[in-house]
Amino acid sequence: MSRPDPARRVTRVLSLVRGADAGSARTADPALDLNAFAVADVIDLTLVLKDRAVELAVDAAHVHPIDIAGVPVPAALPSTDIRALLGSGVRVLAVADDLQRRGIDADRLVEGVEVVDESVLAGLLIAADVTLGAMS
């Protein structure tokens, strides 16, 4: 990812995803898709996975392809989406208490996802120019 031009103002965006379902079909779970704009060089995006959404960061989390009304629906691969966001320079955080409540160990997460205490969120909210929320 190229670094932003210092003459251009970078917008700090905080995206909070709380209720995404790692096992839902791709067409029914756009929670990570809203972060696709993160590759823009004037966006500094931090993605926070909270509550049920921490399951999206589990390495190899996916659902098998299904048919709906005879039409094949591709498997949801949130771990692939998370890797793509990390690869484009997005900071991805998972809230420690939410991982613990779901029995998810940090070593099961996609490499590069940071585990943080919920108290960190207040500082991120204050520092953000824009805050997005996906409560699916």
C-alpha positions as CSV (number, residue, x, y, z in Angstrom):
1,M,0.0,0.0,0.0
2,S,1.4,3.4,-0.9
3,R,1.7,5.9,1.9
4,P,-0.5,9.0,1.8
5,D,0.8,12.2,0.2
6,P,1.8,14.4,3.2
7,A,0.0,17.4,1.5
8,R,-3.3,15.5,1.5
9,R,-5.3,15.3,4.7
10,V,-5.8,11.7,5.9
11,T,-9.2,10.9,7.4
12,R,-9.1,8.6,10.4
13,V,-12.0,6.2,10.2
14,L,-13.1,3.9,13.0
15,S,-15.4,1.0,11.9
16,L,-17.1,-0.9,14.7
17,V,-18.6,-4.2,13.7
18,R,-20.6,-6.0,16.4
19,G,-23.0,-8.5,15.2
20,A,-21.7,-10.1,12.0
21,D,-22.2,-13.8,11.6
22,A,-19.1,-15.7,10.4
23,G,-21.3,-18.6,9.3
24,S,-23.8,-16.6,7.1
25,A,-23.8,-16.6,3.3
26,R,-21.8,-13.8,1.7
27,T,-24.8,-12.1,0.3
28,A,-26.4,-11.9,3.7
29,D,-23.3,-10.7,5.6
30,P,-21.9,-7.4,4.1
31,A,-20.4,-6.3,7.5
32,L,-16.8,-6.4,6.1
33,D,-17.7,-5.1,2.7
34,L,-18.3,-1.6,4.0
35,N,-14.6,-1.4,4.8
36,A,-13.6,-1.9,1.1
37,F,-12.9,1.8,0.7
38,A,-10.0,1.4,3.1
39,V,-7.5,1.1,0.2
40,A,-7.9,4.8,-0.5
41,D,-4.7,6.5,0.3
42,V,-6.5,9.3,2.3
43,I,-8.2,6.8,4.7
44,D,-6.6,5.5,7.9
45,L,-9.0,2.8,8.9
46,T,-9.2,0.9,12.1
47,L,-11.6,-2.0,12.2
48,V,-12.9,-3.1,15.6
49,L,-14.5,-6.5,15.9
50,K,-16.7,-6.6,19.0
51,D,-19.4,-8.9,20.4
52,R,-20.3,-11.7,17.9
53,A,-18.2,-10.1,15.2
54,V,-14.9,-11.3,16.8
55,E,-15.7,-14.7,15.2
56,L,-14.9,-13.0,11.8
57,A,-11.3,-12.9,12.8
58,V,-11.0,-16.7,13.4
59,D,-8.5,-18.1,11.0
60,A,-10.3,-20.3,8.4
61,A,-13.7,-19.3,9.6
62,H,-16.1,-20.1,6.8
63,V,-19.3,-21.7,5.8
64,H,-19.7,-24.3,3.0
65,P,-21.2,-23.2,-0.2
66,I,-25.0,-23.5,-0.4
67,D,-27.8,-23.3,-2.9
68,I,-30.7,-20.9,-2.5
69,A,-33.6,-21.5,-4.8
70,G,-31.2,-23.6,-7.0
71,V,-28.6,-20.7,-7.3
72,P,-25.2,-21.5,-5.8
73,V,-24.1,-19.0,-3.1
74,P,-20.3,-18.8,-2.6
75,A,-18.9,-19.7,0.8
76,A,-18.4,-16.8,3.2
77,L,-14.7,-16.5,3.9
78,P,-14.4,-13.7,6.5
79,S,-10.8,-14.7,7.3
80,T,-10.0,-13.9,3.6
81,D,-11.6,-10.5,4.0
82,I,-9.7,-9.9,7.2
83,R,-6.4,-10.8,5.5
84,A,-7.2,-8.5,2.6
85,L,-7.9,-5.6,5.0
86,L,-4.7,-6.3,6.9
87,G,-2.8,-6.5,3.7
88,S,-4.1,-3.1,2.6
89,G,-2.8,-1.5,5.8
90,V,-6.0,-1.6,7.9
91,R,-5.6,-2.1,11.6
92,V,-7.9,-4.9,12.8
93,L,-8.7,-5.2,16.5
94,A,-10.7,-7.9,18.3
95,V,-12.0,-7.1,21.8
96,A,-10.4,-9.5,24.4
97,D,-13.5,-9.9,26.6
98,D,-15.7,-10.8,23.6
99,L,-13.2,-13.4,22.5
100,Q,-13.1,-14.9,26.0
101,R,-16.9,-15.0,26.2
102,R,-16.9,-17.1,23.0
103,G,-14.1,-19.3,24.1
104,I,-11.8,-18.1,21.3
105,D,-8.1,-18.1,22.0
106,A,-6.0,-15.4,20.4
107,D,-3.8,-18.0,18.7
108,R,-6.9,-19.0,16.5
109,L,-7.1,-15.5,15.0
110,V,-5.9,-14.4,11.6
111,E,-2.2,-13.4,11.9
112,G,-2.0,-9.6,12.3
113,V,-5.3,-9.1,14.2
114,E,-4.6,-7.3,17.5
115,V,-6.4,-8.3,20.7
116,V,-7.2,-5.3,22.8
117,D,-9.0,-4.5,26.0
118,E,-12.4,-2.8,25.6
119,S,-11.0,0.3,27.4
120,V,-8.9,1.1,24.3
121,L,-12.1,1.8,22.3
122,A,-12.7,5.2,24.1
123,G,-9.4,6.6,22.8
124,L,-10.1,5.3,19.3
125,L,-13.5,7.0,19.3
126,I,-12.0,10.3,20.4
127,A,-9.2,10.1,17.8
128,A,-11.5,9.2,14.8
129,D,-12.7,11.8,12.3
130,V,-15.5,9.4,11.2
131,T,-17.1,6.5,13.0
132,L,-19.0,3.7,11.2
133,G,-21.1,1.1,12.8
134,A,-22.4,-2.2,11.4
135,M,-24.8,-3.9,13.8
136,S,-26.0,-6.8,11.6
